[in-house]
Structure formats: structure tokens, C-alpha cells
Amino acid sequence: MKTKQLIIAITILLIGFVAGLYLSPDSSESVSTTMDVVAPAKPTIWTCSMHPLIQQPNSGDCPICGMDLIPLINDTGADDGPRTLSMSDSSRALADIQTTLVKQEYPVAEVRLVGQLDYDETLEKSLTARFPARIDELFVNFTGIPVKAGEHLAKVYSPDLLLAQRELLTAYRADPDGSITGVAKEKLRLWDLLPVQIDEIIERNEAKDHFVLKAPIGGVVVAKNVKEGDYVKTGEVLFRIVDLSNLWAELDAYESDLPWLRYGQDVVFSVEGVPGETFHGQISFIEPEVNRKTRTVAVRVNVPNPDGRLKPGMFVRSIVAARLAAGGKVYAPEFAGKWISPMHPEVVKDGPGQCDVCGMDLVPAESLGYVDHVSEPAPIIVPSSAVLQTGKRAVVYVEKPNAERPTYDGREIVLGPRAGDNYIVISGLESGDRVVTNGAFKIDSALQIQAKPSMMNPSGGGQNPGHNHGGEAPKSGQVDHSQHKGMTMLEISDELAPKLLSPYLAMQSALASDALDTAKAQAKDMMEVTGHAGALPELLHNMLAAETLEAFRKPYFETLSNAMIAAVKANPDAFAGGLYLMHCPMVYEDRGADWLQSDQKLMNPYYGSMMLHCGELKEAIN
């Protein structure tokens, strides 16, 4: 009983003490101050950039697609325009928004080409029989022997040549400077006798029944078509000699490379036979048509080879560094205002004239697709990381200058070709604009939540544009991606493509086996490599959200396949092992569909067991 009374007394004292604190003159201010200090910060809401309806108080993975959740930008201005998003400085820092200035300059693109070295056809010489003869002795017994101009090749016996020598001697004895002597000399010259050999006949004053054939040019004997004892007729080819002091590099360029390639450009290349060293050549010819089987264009490069270290047949890996100007022309300062030989690109002069080698008239560099900085200004370029692409649309987010707080406008632009890490902008941006290069996908996601126009939903409207058309949040695996059909403008970088090849091939095999879950597992593996922002991760998210094999295959797997095929063809030596391009004409009525395999046994990923072997081998790439 006494214990209960003691507890009650202590409780009354505590209540009185607390009441005294609140009733004291400074209690209000003290409590307020205390409350200000301990007041909890506004909680951060986490959402999915692909599925904005997902909102939860903690970070983690999206329950629909599995991508990392991002902080929700929820402090946007009420008076923003239809494509505009504004945020506080703290939200900008949380979203890690970074911007870059749009510049006007000539972007540099490195075009990588592969091929092999070959003979320079202009330096080949065939030694043919100009008169009937018998091969009595060969001084060149096998191919590959280097010879100098004038060195002996074979000893022949020819009654016709013996008679021609006698005619020369008779004419010379009668009139050394007469026309008959001149005709006799010309006859022998046309039979490939060298001037020194004709003079020897006159000095010797005797016709011989055997004659020594000599090399008309220096080089390597690459063909020997006779043996000792053979009888040859007029016109038969005896030897073929090639001067290897200059070679041709025969390269293959894809259609997408053509805007960057011009006659006369410098080409840097390497060969495995001379490791650690690079060589130079000049483009001397670009085939006027595309090979209909390989879809490539032949490019020929003149390669000096004075020391003979380069050998015909060597595999070549080359790079052409080009600067593209507006209007599809190439800017090369070394050719500005110059005149070039149309047959020999090494002949460049300051004004009109004739080629020192072939005598052809020189042509202005502008006629060959070059431009100087005066007549054609540098184009507008934008970093590729700033561009959000889907289908035929390209969107960037431009920072508004002089705004009270960070504000960004979505803007559709028209892109030209890609040059390295930049795109040429045909329209939509101006020099001096500042575009978002990191965090653009987060801004786009925030606009979707507000039902404003965005990359994913250009028309705006609806609670979850592009994913929810029924007014109700989609369940996991029940996402409508119909608006994404035709997403073909997908690019995979040279650095990323080799890392994606293995899961891609596993995905192809899984689809051929009708294994949707296995195919999705490969998409998740790809996402670990690609991250979660950009057109490629968006495609992978759509694959993960697909309910059926049909939804996974078309158009998503086709889009991924087209991008992988383009990446492999652009740099085939970066991929180990053989790769085979397959085609099924029945996937789409107007074009069919392609895919890659690691072997030649066709396994159709678009139909699986229904038509497993429908299609054909289109090309062996590696």
C-alpha cells in the first residue's frame, strides 16, 4: 500500500515539473526552438523513371521492371509550360542534373574499316612471248624471287628472232642511219628487246640463235607460267612481275560510313605482322555502288611500301578521322582551296594544272566533297548523352537561362549523323543553348507524372503516359507498350556491344526454345551492363514487362537485334568467334526480320517451336 502511494506521489511531482516548464515566460519560445530543431525533414518519395506510378517512401527496385528507383521531383512550379519542368536547387542536386553548352564546331568521327593489302594493279607487268620460241633455260625457277629491271629471266631459242637480228645487221651495214635500219630496230623493240640489247647485236655484228629475256621492270615475280623445254606461241604469258614499292589496301565500308569518307583522305592503319607500328595511306577510289550481298562499299587506299615490310594479303585495321561540316561535306584544312589529281591523290597543288604522274587536269577539292571554313560554317553539335531517342523522335532538355530556379524545357530536335560522342543537329538547337547531359531521363519521368508531353508520351495527358490507358495502375507484367513499336533508332556503342553479345546470344537461344523467363533473365543481365538510363535500358525494361513471348519478340527483340547487327558490322574484329546473320521473311510481311547466331544451324527466335527452322543464312560476318 505504501509502495503505491509513493509511485502516485512521484508521478504528481513529474506532472507538476513539466507543467511548470510550459507555464514559464520563456517556455513557448523554448518549445518552438526545440521543435524546429527536431522537426523531421520532408520525406523523399522514390519512383521508377519507366513506371512513374510506382511511388514508395524508401529506395529500392521497381516491382515492375526491377530498375533502381530514383528520387521523385515533386516541387515543380504550377505555372510551367506544357514541356517545362522547374525544381528547387536541392531537388536538382538530388537528381544529379548536369548540363553542357551546345557548341558550333566540326566534330571528329573515327571511321573504323578492315580489309587486306593487295597488289597495286598499275604496277603489274606481264612478260609475254612476242615471237614463237623454245624455253631452253630458266634463270627464275620459282615465284617470289625479287628482280631488278634488266635482270635476266630466261634463255630462249627462236628462228624468228634469229632472222630479225640478221635483218637488222644487213640494214645497218648498208646504211646505219637509214630508215630501213630504224624499222629493223623498232621491230625488235616491239618484241620487248631492251635498247641495250639491240645495241649489243650491232656491236657484236653477229646474230645469235639464243636470246636472253630480261625483266622490263623491277619487282617480285608472282607468276611463272613456263618450264624449261616448253614451246611458246606469240601472246602467251611467260612471267608476271609486280612492283611492291606501293600497295593497295582494299577496305570495306558500310553505308553509314559513307558521309565521312572522301577521295584523298589520310588513312592510318596497322597490321599484325608489324606490331606496335602504324602506317599511312590515302584513299584513291570509292566504289560507286554498294555490294548487294555484303551491303558494303569497296574503298581503295594507296599505301607506300618503300622498305617492303608490308606484304600483299596482310589483314588491315584502319581508322579514318574525318570532320563533317554542314550539308554533308567534309572539312579538311589541308585541302582548303587546293587542286587535286583525280587519279593520284598524293598530287596536290595550290592552283589549276596537270598531274605530274598522269598528266590529267587537276580538279578543285570542293568538287570532291570537301569544304573550307569560309564557305560552309561549322555545324551545331550536341553530346549524345543529352539525346533521348525513341522511334523517329529525338528529345533534349534545355536549361532556361536567367530563371529564378532551375527550369528545363523539353525540345524535339532533328539529328544528323553521329560523330563520336556527339550528334550533328540539323534543327532545334542553337549555339549557346545549355542541354541536360545527366538526369534527362529523370526530368522526362517527372513530366510524365504531371501528364505533360515527354519523350515517352509526346502528346501528354493521362496519369501514366505510355503505360496506363485505362485509368488504373498496371499490374506487374501487364504494361501496354504498343506505342513503342518501331523503335529502330537504337545505337549500341563499340565499348558496350562486346559485353552484350553473350547475353544476346543466350536470349536468342531462349526465344528459339520458347523460354520467356530465361530470355528475361538475359535482359536483366544486360541491364547490369547498360545501367537504367537511355534508349537501350528503356528497351530492356519493356522486355522485362512483356507478358507473352509474342510481346517480347516483336518489336523488342527485333529492335535489339538490329542494333547488335549494326554494332557487329561496324567493328567486327571486336567480337571473338564466328557470327552468322540470319533472316526470316515471315516475321513482318514488308521486310521480315534478322538476328544473330553463333553457329550456322538456324534456330528462329521469332517463332520458336512453331517454325523453328524458318529462314535462311544471310551472311557470315566474322
C-alpha positions in Angstrom: 0.0 0.0 0.0 2.8 2.3 0.9 4.6 1.5 -2.4 1.5 2.5 -4.5 1.3 5.8 -2.6 5.0 6.5 -3.3 4.5 5.9 -7.0 1.5 8.2 -7.2 3.4 11.0 -5.4 6.4 10.8 -7.8 4.0 10.9 -10.8 2.3 14.1 -9.4 5.7 15.7 -9.0 6.8 14.9 -12.6 3.5 16.3 -14.0 4.0 19.5 -12.0 7.5 19.9 -13.2 6.5 19.6 -16.9 3.6 21.9 -16.4 6.0 24.5 -14.9 8.2 24.4 -17.9 5.3 25.1 -20.2 3.8 27.9 -18.0 7.2 29.7 -17.6 7.5 33.0 -19.5 10.1 31.6 -21.9 8.5 28.2 -22.4 6.8 29.0 -25.6 10.0 30.1 -27.3 12.0 27.2 -25.9 9.5 24.7 -27.1 9.3 26.3 -30.5 13.1 26.3 -30.8 13.2 22.7 -29.7 10.6 21.7 -32.2 12.4 23.5 -35.0 15.5 21.5 -34.3 13.9 18.1 -34.2 11.3 18.7 -36.9 11.7 15.8 -39.4 12.7 16.7 -42.9 10.2 16.3 -45.7 10.2 12.6 -46.6 11.7 11.7 -50.0 9.4 9.8 -52.3 11.1 7.2 -54.6 9.7 6.4 -58.1 10.6 4.5 -61.2 11.7 6.5 -64.3 9.9 4.0 -66.5 6.8 3.4 -64.4 6.1 6.8 -62.5 3.0 5.3 -60.8 5.4 3.4 -58.5 5.9 5.7 -55.5 7.3 4.5 -52.2 9.0 6.0 -49.2 12.2 4.0 -49.5 14.7 3.4 -52.2 14.9 0.0 -53.9 13.9 -1.7 -57.1 10.9 -1.2 -59.3 8.4 -4.0 -58.7 7.5 -4.0 -62.4 10.8 -3.8 -64.2 13.4 -4.2 -61.5 15.3 -1.0 -62.2 16.7 1.2 -59.4 14.2 3.8 -58.1 15.1 7.5 -58.2 14.0 10.4 -56.0 10.7 12.0 -57.1 10.9 15.6 -58.2 7.7 16.9 -56.7 8.3 20.6 -56.2 7.6 21.7 -59.8 6.1 25.1 -60.5 2.4 25.5 -61.2 2.9 28.0 -64.0 5.4 25.9 -66.0 4.7 25.5 -69.7 3.5 22.2 -71.2 7.0 20.9 -71.8 8.7 22.7 -68.9 9.9 21.5 -65.6 11.2 23.6 -62.7 12.7 22.4 -59.4 14.5 23.6 -56.4 18.3 23.7 -56.0 18.1 20.8 -53.6 16.0 18.7 -56.0 18.4 19.4 -58.8 21.3 18.2 -56.6 19.4 15.1 -55.5 18.6 14.3 -59.2 22.2 15.0 -60.1 21.2 17.2 -63.1 24.2 18.2 -65.2 24.3 20.4 -68.3 26.6 21.1 -71.2 26.9 24.0 -73.5 25.8 23.4 -77.1 28.7 24.3 -79.4 29.3 25.0 -83.1 32.3 23.2 -84.4 33.4 20.5 -86.8 33.0 17.2 -85.0 35.6 14.5 -85.5 34.4 11.0 -86.3 36.7 8.0 -86.4 35.6 5.5 -89.1 37.0 2.0 -88.5 37.5 -0.1 -91.6 39.0 -3.5 -92.1 40.4 -5.2 -95.2 43.6 -6.5 -96.6 46.6 -5.4 -98.6 46.9 -6.3 -102.3 49.0 -5.6 -105.4 48.9 -2.1 -107.0 47.4 -3.1 -110.3 49.0 -0.1 -112.0 52.4 -1.6 -111.1 51.9 -5.1 -112.5 53.7 -6.2 -115.7 53.2 -9.3 -117.7 56.0 -10.5 -119.8 54.5 -12.2 -122.9 56.0 -14.1 -125.9 56.3 -11.6 -128.7 57.6 -14.3 -131.1 57.5 -18.1 -131.2 60.2 -19.6 -129.1 61.5 -22.6 -127.1 62.5 -22.1 -123.4 66.0 -23.6 -123.2 67.0 -22.3 -119.7 65.2 -20.6 -116.8 67.1 -18.2 -114.5 63.9 -17.6 -112.4 62.8 -21.1 -111.3 60.1 -20.2 -108.8 57.7 -17.4 -107.9 58.5 -14.9 -105.2 62.0 -14.1 -106.5 62.8 -10.3 -106.5 64.3 -9.0 -109.7 65.6 -5.7 -110.8 64.8 -4.0 -114.2 67.1 -5.5 -116.8 68.0 -8.7 -114.9 67.8 -12.0 -117.0 64.7 -14.2 -116.6 65.2 -17.0 -119.3 67.2 -18.0 -122.3 65.1 -18.9 -125.4 65.7 -20.2 -128.9 63.7 -18.6 -131.7 64.3 -18.9 -135.5 62.1 -15.8 -136.0 64.3 -13.7 -133.6 67.4 -15.0 -135.4 66.0 -13.8 -138.8 65.1 -10.4 -137.3 68.7 -10.0 -136.0 70.1 -10.7 -139.4 67.7 -8.2 -141.0 69.0 -5.5 -138.6 72.6 -6.3 -139.3 72.1 -6.2 -143.1 70.3 -2.9 -142.9 72.9 -1.4 -140.6 75.8 -2.4 -142.8 74.1 -0.8 -145.8 73.0 2.4 -144.0 73.5 2.8 -140.3 71.2 5.8 -140.1 68.8 4.8 -142.8 65.1 4.3 -142.4 65.4 0.5 -143.0 67.8 0.3 -140.0 65.3 2.2 -138.0 62.4 -0.1 -139.0 64.5 -3.2 -138.0 65.3 -1.7 -134.6 61.7 -0.8 -134.0 60.7 -4.4 -134.8 63.0 -5.7 -132.2 61.9 -3.1 -129.7 58.3 -4.1 -130.2 59.4 -7.7 -129.4 60.4 -6.4 -125.9 64.1 -6.2 -126.6 65.7 -3.5 -124.5 67.7 -0.7 -126.3 70.9 -2.0 -124.7 70.2 -5.5 -126.2 69.7 -4.0 -129.7 72.9 -2.1 -129.4 74.8 -5.3 -128.3 73.6 -7.0 -131.5 75.0 -4.2 -133.6 78.3 -4.1 -131.7 78.7 -7.9 -131.8 77.9 -7.8 -135.6 76.6 -11.3 -135.2 73.1 -12.8 -134.9 72.8 -15.5 -132.3 70.3 -18.3 -132.2 69.7 -18.0 -128.5 68.4 -14.9 -126.7 68.1 -13.8 -123.1 64.8 -12.4 -121.9 65.2 -9.6 -119.3 62.8 -8.1 -116.7 61.1 -5.0 -118.1 60.5 -3.6 -114.5 61.8 -4.3 -111.1 59.7 -6.1 -108.6 58.7 -9.6 -107.5 58.0 -12.5 -109.9 54.5 -13.5 -108.7 53.7 -15.9 -111.6 55.8 -18.2 -113.7 53.9 -20.0 -116.4 56.7 -21.8 -118.3 59.1 -24.6 -117.7 62.4 -25.4 -119.4 61.7 -27.1 -122.7 58.3 -25.5 -123.3 57.4 -24.2 -126.7 55.5 -20.9 -126.5 53.5 -19.1 -129.1 53.2 -15.4 -129.7 51.0 -13.8 -127.0 51.5 -16.4 -124.3 52.2 -15.0 -120.8 55.6 -16.2 -119.5 56.0 -14.2 -116.3 54.1 -11.7 -114.2 56.1 -9.1 -112.2 54.7 -6.8 -109.6 56.5 -3.7 -108.2 55.7 -3.9 -104.4 57.1 -0.4 -103.6 53.4 0.7 -103.5 50.4 -1.4 -102.5 46.7 -1.1 -102.3 44.7 -1.6 -99.1 41.2 -2.9 -100.1 38.8 -1.9 -97.3 35.1 -2.5 -96.8 32.9 0.4 -95.6 29.3 0.2 -94.6 26.7 2.6 -95.9 26.7 4.5 -92.6 30.4 5.2 -93.1 30.0 7.0 -96.5 29.2 10.5 -95.2 32.7 10.6 -93.6 34.8 9.2 -96.5 36.3 11.2 -99.3 38.9 10.7 -102.0 42.3 11.8 -100.9 41.7 11.4 -97.1 44.6 10.1 -94.9 44.1 6.6 -93.6 46.0 5.3 -90.5 46.3 1.5 -90.3 48.1 -1.3 -88.6 49.0 -4.9 -89.5 49.7 -7.9 -87.2 52.9 -8.6 -89.0 54.4 -5.3 -87.8 53.1 -4.9 -84.2 53.2 -1.6 -82.4 53.6 0.5 -85.6 51.1 2.4 -87.7 51.2 3.2 -91.4 49.6 5.8 -93.6 47.9 5.8 -97.0 45.4 7.9 -99.0 42.0 7.0 -100.3 42.3 6.7 -104.1 39.0 5.2 -105.0 35.5 4.7 -103.6 33.3 2.2 -105.4 30.3 3.9 -106.9 27.8 1.2 -105.9 27.0 -0.9 -102.9 27.7 -4.6 -102.9 24.3 -6.2 -102.9 25.4 -9.3 -100.9 27.6 -7.8 -98.2 25.9 -4.3 -98.2 29.4 -2.7 -98.1 31.3 -0.3 -100.4 34.8 -1.0 -101.5 37.4 1.6 -100.6 40.9 1.6 -102.1 43.9 3.1 -100.3 47.3 3.8 -101.9 49.9 2.6 -99.5 53.7 3.5 -99.9 55.9 0.5 -99.1 59.5 1.6 -99.9 61.1 -0.9 -97.4 59.0 -3.8 -98.4 57.8 -4.6 -94.8 54.2 -4.7 -95.9 53.1 -7.8 -97.7 50.1 -8.4 -100.0 47.5 -10.4 -98.2 48.1 -8.9 -94.8 45.0 -8.1 -92.7 44.5 -4.4 -92.2 42.7 -2.5 -89.4 42.4 1.1 -90.3 41.0 4.4 -89.0 39.8 7.4 -90.9 39.4 10.6 -88.8 37.0 12.9 -90.6 35.5 16.3 -89.7 32.0 16.7 -91.0 30.6 20.1 -92.0 27.0 21.1 -92.5 25.4 19.9 -95.7 27.2 16.5 -95.6 30.6 17.8 -96.7 33.9 17.0 -95.1 36.1 19.8 -93.6 39.8 19.1 -94.2 42.0 22.2 -93.7 44.9 20.7 -95.7 42.6 20.7 -98.8 41.1 24.1 -98.4 41.4 26.0 -101.7 43.6 23.2 -103.2 43.6 21.4 -106.5 43.9 17.6 -106.6 44.8 15.0 -109.2 41.7 12.7 -109.8 43.9 9.7 -110.4 46.8 10.3 -107.9 45.6 11.8 -104.6 49.2 12.5 -103.5 49.4 15.2 -106.1 48.0 18.4 -104.5 48.7 21.9 -105.8 47.7 25.4 -104.9 46.2 26.1 -108.3 44.9 24.5 -111.5 47.3 22.5 -113.7 48.2 18.9 -114.7 49.1 15.9 -112.7 52.8 15.2 -112.5 52.2 11.5 -112.9 49.5 11.0 -115.5 49.1 14.5 -117.0 45.3 14.7 -116.2 43.9 18.1 -115.3 43.7 18.8 -111.6 40.2 19.4 -110.0 39.3 21.7 -107.1 39.0 20.0 -103.8 35.4 21.2 -103.4 34.3 19.1 -106.3 35.4 16.0 -104.4 33.2 16.7 -101.4 35.4 19.0 -99.3 34.6 22.4 -97.9 36.6 25.3 -96.3 35.6 27.1 -93.2 34.6 30.2 -95.0 32.0 28.9 -97.4 30.5 26.4 -95.0 30.4 27.2 -91.3 30.8 24.6 -88.6 27.6 22.7 -87.7 25.7 22.7 -84.3 26.7 19.6 -82.2 25.2 18.2 -79.1 26.6 15.4 -76.8 25.0 12.1 -77.5 24.3 11.7 -73.7 21.9 14.6 -73.9 19.6 13.0 -76.6 16.7 10.8 -75.7 15.6 8.8 -78.7 12.6 6.7 -79.4 11.4 5.7 -82.9 12.0 8.7 -85.2 11.9 11.3 -82.4 14.8 12.9 -80.6 14.3 15.0 -77.5 16.7 17.1 -75.4 16.0 19.2 -72.3 17.3 22.7 -72.5 18.0 24.8 -69.4 16.2 28.1 -69.3 18.7 31.0 -68.8 18.1 33.6 -66.1 15.3 31.6 -64.4 14.6 32.1 -60.7 15.2 28.4 -60.1 16.4 25.5 -62.2 14.0 25.2 -65.2 14.2 22.9 -68.2 12.3 22.9 -71.5 11.8 19.7 -73.5 12.6 20.3 -77.1 12.3 18.0 -80.2 15.3 18.2 -82.5 16.3 16.8 -85.9 19.6 14.9 -85.8 22.2 14.4 -88.5 24.9 11.8 -88.4 26.7 10.8 -85.2 30.3 11.8 -84.8 32.0 10.0 -81.9 30.3 11.2 -78.7 28.3 13.9 -80.5 25.4 14.3 -82.9 25.2 16.9 -85.6 21.9 18.9 -85.1 20.1 19.8 -88.2 17.4 21.9 -86.5 16.1 22.5 -83.0 19.1 23.9 -81.1 21.4 26.9 -81.3 24.9 27.5 -80.3 24.9 28.7 -76.7 21.9 26.6 -75.5 22.7 24.5 -72.4 21.3 21.0 -72.6 21.0 18.4 -69.9 23.6 15.6 -70.3 22.9 13.8 -67.0 19.5 13.4 -65.5 17.4 14.0 -68.6 15.6 10.7 -68.1 14.6 11.8 -64.6 13.2 15.1 -65.9 11.3 13.2 -68.5 9.9 10.9 -65.8 8.7 13.9 -63.8 6.9 15.3 -66.8 5.1 12.0 -67.3 3.8 12.1 -63.7 2.3 15.6 -64.4 0.8 14.2 -67.6 2.9 16.6 -69.7 4.4 15.9 -73.1 7.6 13.9 -72.8 9.8 11.6 -74.8 7.7 8.6 -73.7 4.4 10.4 -74.4 4.7 13.2 -76.9 1.0 14.2 -76.6 0.8 14.3 -72.8 -2.3 13.6 -70.8 -3.3 10.7 -68.6 -1.9 9.7 -65.2 0.8 7.4 -66.5 1.5 8.2 -70.2 2.5 5.4 -72.4 1.8 2.7 -69.8 -1.7 3.1 -68.4 -4.6 3.7 -70.7 -7.4 2.5 -68.5 -7.1 4.9 -65.6 -5.8 2.3 -63.3 -2.2 1.4 -62.4 -0.9 -1.6 -64.3 -0.1 -4.7 -62.5 3.3 -6.3 -62.8 3.8 -7.7 -66.2 0.6 -6.1 -67.6 2.1 -3.0 -69.2 0.9 -1.7 -72.6 3.9 -0.9 -74.8 2.1 -0.6 -78.1 3.3 3.0 -78.6 6.9 1.8 -78.7 6.5 -0.1 -81.9 9.1 0.8 -84.5 11.9 1.7 -82.0 14.6 1.1 -84.6 16.9 4.1 -84.0 18.8 2.3 -81.2 22.6 2.6 -81.1 25.0 0.4 -79.1 28.5 1.8 -78.6 31.6 0.0 -79.6 32.6 -0.4 -76.0 29.2 -1.8 -74.9 28.4 -4.1 -77.7 31.0 -6.9 -77.0 29.8 -7.1 -73.4 26.2 -7.6 -74.6 26.9 -10.2 -77.2 26.9 -13.2 -74.8 23.6 -12.4 -73.1 22.1 -11.5 -76.5 23.0 -14.9 -78.0 21.6 -16.6 -74.9 18.4 -14.6 -75.3 18.2 -15.7 -78.9 18.6 -19.3 -77.9 16.0 -18.9 -75.2 13.4 -17.4 -77.5 14.0 -20.2 -80.0 13.2 -22.6 -77.2 10.1 -20.6 -76.2 11.6 -19.9 -72.7 10.3 -16.5 -71.8 11.7 -16.4 -68.3 15.2 -17.3 -69.5 15.0 -14.6 -72.1 14.0 -12.1 -69.4 16.9 -13.2 -67.2 19.3 -12.3 -70.1 17.6 -8.9 -70.3 18.3 -8.4 -66.6 22.0 -9.3 -67.2 22.2 -6.8 -70.0 20.7 -4.1 -67.7 23.5 -4.7 -65.2 25.9 -3.7 -68.1 23.9 -0.8 -69.6 22.5 0.9 -66.4 19.0 2.3 -66.3 19.0 5.5 -68.3 18.8 5.8 -72.1 17.1 4.2 -75.1 18.7 0.7 -74.6 17.7 0.4 -70.9 14.2 1.5 -71.9 14.0 -1.3 -74.4 15.2 -3.8 -71.8 12.6 -2.5 -69.3 9.9 -3.1 -71.9 11.2 -6.7 -72.4 11.0 -7.4 -68.7 7.4 -6.1 -68.6 6.3 -8.2 -71.5 3.6 -10.8 -70.6 4.0 -13.1 -73.6 6.6 -14.4 -75.9 5.0 -12.6 -78.8 5.2 -9.2 -76.9 8.9 -9.9 -76.1 9.8 -10.9 -79.6 8.1 -8.2 -81.6 9.2 -5.5 -81.8 11.6 -5.5 -78.8 13.9 -8.4 -79.8 13.9 -7.2 -83.4 15.0 -3.7 -82.3 17.7 -5.2 -80.1 18.9 -7.5 -82.9 19.1 -4.6 -85.4 21.2 -2.6 -83.1 23.5 -5.5 -82.3 23.9 -6.3 -86.0 24.9 -2.7 -86.8 27.4 -2.7 -83.9 29.0 -6.0 -85.0 29.2 -4.9 -88.6 30.7 -1.5 -87.6 33.6 -3.2 -85.7 33.6 -7.0 -86.5 37.2 -7.5 -85.2 36.0 -6.6 -81.6 34.0 -9.8 -81.4 35.6 -13.2 -80.9 34.4 -16.3 -82.8 32.1 -16.6 -85.8 28.8 -14.8 -86.1 26.1 -15.5 -88.6 23.3 -13.2 -89.7 20.0 -15.0 -90.2 16.8 -13.7 -91.8 13.2 -14.9 -91.6 10.9 -13.3 -94.3 7.7 -14.1 -92.5 8.1 -12.1 -89.3 6.9 -8.9 -91.0 5.2 -9.0 -94.4 7.0 -6.0 -95.7 10.6 -6.8 -94.5 10.9 -9.9 -92.5 13.4 -9.8 -89.5 17.0 -10.5 -88.8 19.0 -11.9 -85.9 22.5 -13.1 -85.0 23.6 -16.6 -84.1 27.0 -18.1 -83.1 26.6 -21.1 -85.4 25.1 -21.9 -88.8 22.2 -24.1 -87.5 19.2 -21.8 -87.9 17.1 -21.5 -84.8 14.3 -19.0 -85.3 13.8 -16.8 -82.2 10.6 -15.1 -83.6 8.6 -18.3 -83.9 10.3 -20.9 -81.7 9.0 -24.4 -81.9 6.1 -23.3 -84.2 8.6 -22.7 -87.1 12.0 -23.3 -85.6 13.9 -23.6 -88.8 12.1 -21.0 -90.9 14.6 -18.6 -92.5 17.9 -18.6 -94.2 21.6 -17.8 -93.6 22.0 -14.2 -94.9 25.7 -13.5 -94.2 28.7 -14.8 -92.2 30.0 -11.7 -90.5 33.1 -12.9 -88.7 
